[in-house]
């Protein structure tokens, strides 16, 4: 099988994509349109009250981004008409039954759709339990129910996460979950019971507590695991494929190197450092730096004035440690046999070319990528969107920076 065969499979196929306004979703949309302009129709299900709002979201959040510059250049004056012919925004909501689509729309697309790609999810580690459950678990069930109505469906592709493995150690083999089975022994996970209590227990602490109780590090990995379990019970004869990516960062080479959106994980660290808004930074302790100390100003205030602020900071530090410690000290090793088998059936020419579907991380010089591609991309995004000044002007933004300092201190204590 070569790239041409894969591209050929997309010709004249209609694809429904959820989560297209998100980072990964819009990259998928761009990739499909770039490698196979003869794709049938891309139905983009977005959260919106009506068709006009859905179209506006797709245009502003997806099509008008710099990610589509290569396509925009390729099609020139015909770009807008090309997009209009290929993309059809659908107002809906995966947290609702039938994804909140009108009956007439369900009837129409059920005759046309060949592939469904389920990308939509909330990825916060400290999300409200009811919100995460509605999107990451029950949303999967609603997409699956919609898939059952599609008579010509060839594949339902569900994007999960590698960290559904929780805090297990050793070799982590890719295998489906047993329904209701928790990662901790002697515990059973009742998904239906979780649904019944969704409106009564709306606390972030509940999500973290429940995740830890059943053996997952946070509400994100717990609810994604539950989503896979539901998919396993509902798929029946559906052609289902589950993809479990680990951490997703900026683009490596295509459609252009270093495309990113938003500041995620440690991006905030070097963005704030670059803008000289960090009072400290991780480094060699013996290095002499050109810094003027302002210690006396700190000690000029009484302890009582700062106690409550410090206490809030301490509590936040403890929360951050709870959320990220499982990843900092992760002892699992992901088995990639399935991915290697996929590479094995790809032609040698495609592996050498690597311009279309190359996805071998071993081919990446990670040090060069981070220094020359990813970090400059994050800094450029922050600068172009005036991200730093907008955030720092707000009270919440200033609190976020104080919290960031605490994160750095925690990092130093753990790893230096």
N, C-alpha and C positions, 0 to 999 in steps of 0.2 A: 504494500500500500504506500502510495506517495502523496505529496501535497496536492497534486492535480485530482486524485481520487477523492480526497477529503473535500476539496473545494467543489467538486462536482456534486457531492451529496447535498450541498446547500442550494444548488441551482433550483429555482422555482419552488423552494420550500418556504412555507409561512411559519414564522417563529414567534411565540409569545414569550416576552421577557418581563419578569418582575424585578423591581429594584434598579431600573435603568438610570435613575437620577443619581444613584450612588457611585462611588469611586470605581468599583469593579464592574458594575452594570454598564456604565457608559463606555468603558474600555471594550467590553464585549460587543456592544452595538457598533462602535467604530471599526473594530477588527472585521466583523462580518461584512459590513458595507465596503470595506477596502479590499478584502481578498475575494469577495464574491458579489460584485455589483448586480448580478442576475438573480440574487435571492428574491423570493416571492414578495413577502410583506413582513415587516417587523412590527408586531403589535406590542406596544410598550404600556404595560399596566402601571399607572402612577396614581398616587393618592391625590384625588381632586374631586370637587363636588360636581363638576360638569365637564363637557367636552372642551369648551373654550379654555377653562382653567388647566385642563390636562395638556392641551396643545401648548399653552404658554409655558408650563413647567418644563416640558420636553425641549422647547426651543431655548429657553434661558439656561436651564440646568445641564443640557446635554449638547444639542447641536451647535450652539453659539460659543462653546468653550474652545480653547486653543487646541484641544485634543483632536478636533476635526479639521485642523488647518491643512493637513496633507490631502484629505478628501476635498477640501474647499479649493485647493490649488489644482488638483487633478481634474475636477469637473468645471472649474471656472464659472462662467455665466450660467451654466446649467445646474449648479449645485443646489439651489433652492428647489427647483422642480424635481431633481433627483431625490432629495430628502422627502419631499411631499409624496412622491410616488411610492417610496419604500417604507416610510415610517407612518404608523397609524397610532396616535396616542389614545389610550383607553382610560377614562376616569373610573377608578375603583379603589378597593382597599382589601388586602389579603386577610385582614383580621375579621372580615365579615363573611358570612355565608355567600357562596358563589362569587366571592371576591368583590361583592357589591356591584356586580355588573347587571344591567337590565336583562330581562329574559330574552328580548329580541336580539341583543348583542351576543348573549351566550349561544343562542341558536345559530347566529351567523358565523361566529368564529369557530364553533365546534365542527363546522363543515370544512374549514379552511386550514386549521392549524395542524402542522406536522410535528413540531417540536415545541416543548415548553421548557424554559430555563428559569428555575426558581432561585433568584439571587437575593431578593428582599429579606432584610433582617435588621434587628437592632443589635449593634455590636458592643455596646457599653458593658463593662464588667460589673458595673454597679447600677444597673437599670432597675426600675421598679419591677417587682416580680410579675405583676399583672400585665404590664406593658411587654416585657420580654416573652412571657408565656403566650400572649395573644399573637405576637408577630412570629416568633421563632418556632413555636410548637403548633398552635391551632392554625396559624397561617399556612403551614405545610399541609394540613388536612384540607383546608379550603382549596388550595391549588390542586391537590390530588383529586378532589371531587370534581373540579373543573376538567381535569385531564381525562377523567372517565367518560365525559360527554363528547370527547373529541374522537370521532370515528376513524380519522386518518392518522392518529398519533403514532409517530415512530419512536419517540423518546421523551421521557421526562427527566431532565437533568437537574438534580438538587445540589446546590452549593452549601456544604456544611463547613466544618472546621476540623483540623487535625486534633484540636485540643478537646474534642469530645472524649479523648482518652483519659481526661482528668489528670490525676497525679500518679498514675501507674508507672512502674519502673520496668526496665528491660526492653526487649523487643516488642513493639506494638504493631501487631498484624492488622491489616485492613480487613475487617469482618463486620457484618451487620450486628446491631444490638438485639439482644433478646428483650422482647417487650416486657416492660415493667421491672426489669432487673437493674438494680442499682450497682454502682461500682463497689460499694462496700458490701461485704458479706452479710447475710441474714437480714437484708433490707429489701423491701419491695416498693417500687415507685408507681403510685396510682395516679395516672395522668387524668383520668376522669374526675377524680376527687379534686385535683388541682383546678380543673375547669369550674367546678361547682363553687369554689371559694374565690374565684377571680375578682369579684366585685367587693368582697368583704375584707380582703387582706392586701391593701395597697401600700406596702412599705418596702423600701429598698433593703432594709435589714433582713426582712423576711426572705428575700431572694437569696442573699448571701448565706443566711443560716440554713435554708433548705438545701442549697447546693452542697454545702459542707456536710450536711447530715447524710446525704446520699453518696458522697464521695467525689464530687466535682468541686473545682476551686472557686467558681463564681456562677452567677445566674446566667451568663451568656453561654458557657459550655454546657450547663445543665439543660437549658431550654433547647439548645441545638440538638443535644442528645435525645431529648424527648421528641423533638421533631422527626428525627430519624426513626425512632420507635413507632411513631404514628404512621409514618410512611410505610414501614414494614408491614403494618396490619392492614393498611388501606390499599396498597398497590395492586393486590390480586394479580391480574394478568398484564398489568401495565409494564411497558419496557422502561424500567427505572435505572438510572445511573446516579450514584452519589459521589461527589468530588469533595475531598477534605484538604483544602489548602492550609498552610500554616500561617505565615505572616506575609502580607502583601504590601509592597512599597512602590516607589515610583517606577516608571517604565525604564527598561534597560536600553533598548535600541529603537524600537518601533512603537508607534508611528514616528516618534522622535525620542531621543534620549532624555530621560529625566522629567517626563511629564508627571505632575502630581497635583493633588487638590486637597487642601486642608493641611493642618499640622497635626500629626499623629505620633503616638508613642514618644520617642526621644527627640523628634523633630523640634519640639518646643525648647529643648535644652540649647541646641546650637543656634536657634533663631534668636532667643533672648540674649545669649552670649554675644552674638554678632552685633546686636543692637545696644550692647553695653548696658544691659539692664540686670545683669547678674552681679551681685556683690562678691561671689566666690565661684570657683570652678575647680573641677577635678584635675589634678596634675601632680607633677613631681614636687614634693614638699620642699626640697632644697633649692629650687629655682628661685632666683630673685626677680620679682615683678615690679613694674612701675605703677604702684598703687598708693594712693593717699588714704590713710586710715581715718575713720570717723568714729573711733571707739568712744571718745569722750562724750559725744552727743548722746550715745545710747545710755551711758551710765548717769546722765544728767536727769533722767526721769526716775520716778519712784517705781518700786517693784509692783506695787498694787495696781498701777495704771496699765501694766503690761501683762499681768497674770492671766486675765481672761483670754486675751489674744493668744498668748502662748499656749494656753490650755487647748484652745480650738485648734491651733496648729499641731499640737501634740496628738490630739485625737485624729486629725487628718492623716498625720504621719503613720499612726497605727493602722488606719484603714488602708492606706497605700501599701503598707507592708503586707497586710493580709491579702490584698488583691494580686500583688505582683510577685510575692515570694515563691508561689508555686511555679512560676515561669523562670524566675532567676535561678532556682535550684531544681529545675526539671531534670529528671533522671531517666526519662524514656528515650527510646530510639525508634523512630518511625520506620516501618518496613515499606519500601518503595518498589516491591516486586511488580505490582500491577503497572506502575509507571515505566519501569524498565522493560517490561514485556511490550508496552506500547512503542517504546523507542526501537525495540528489536524488529518490529514488523514495518518500521518506516524505512524507506529506501535509503541506501548509502548516499545517493546524490542529495537527498533532502537533508540528511544529517550534516553533510559538508556545506551545503548552501546555508541552511539555517535561517533563511529570510522569511519563511512563512509560518511554520509551526514549531520552530526550535524551542524547547523548554527544558534543556538540560542545565541545571544550576552549576554543574561541574565545569562548564565552559566559561563561567563568569569569573573574572578577577575581582573578587569582592572588595578588596582594599581600594582598588582603582575606582570601582563603581561608587562606593560610598563617598570617597574624597572628591572625585571629578564629576560625578553625575548626581547622586542623590542629595547630598548636602547642599550643593549650589542650587539645585532645583527647589528645595524647601525654602532656602533663603530668598530666591527669586519670587516664589509664590507669595511669601509673607510681605515682601517689599511691594510687589505690584498691587496687592490687595490692601495695602496699608494696614495689614493685620496687627502689627505690633502697636501702633499708635491708637487704633480703634479700641483694642482690648485694654490697653493700659490706661486710657482715659476713664474707663468705667470703674466703679468701686469693685465690682465683681472681678474685673480684670486684674486690679491691684492685689486682690486677695489670691487670685490664681498664681501670681508671681511669688507671693509669700509662700504659698503652698509648694511651688516649684523649688524654692530654696530648701524647704524641708525634705523634698524628694532627693535633692543632691546630697544633703547631709546623710540621709538614710543610705544612699548608694555608697558614700565614703565609708560609713560604719560597716556595711556588709562586705564590701569588696576590696577596700584599700588596705 
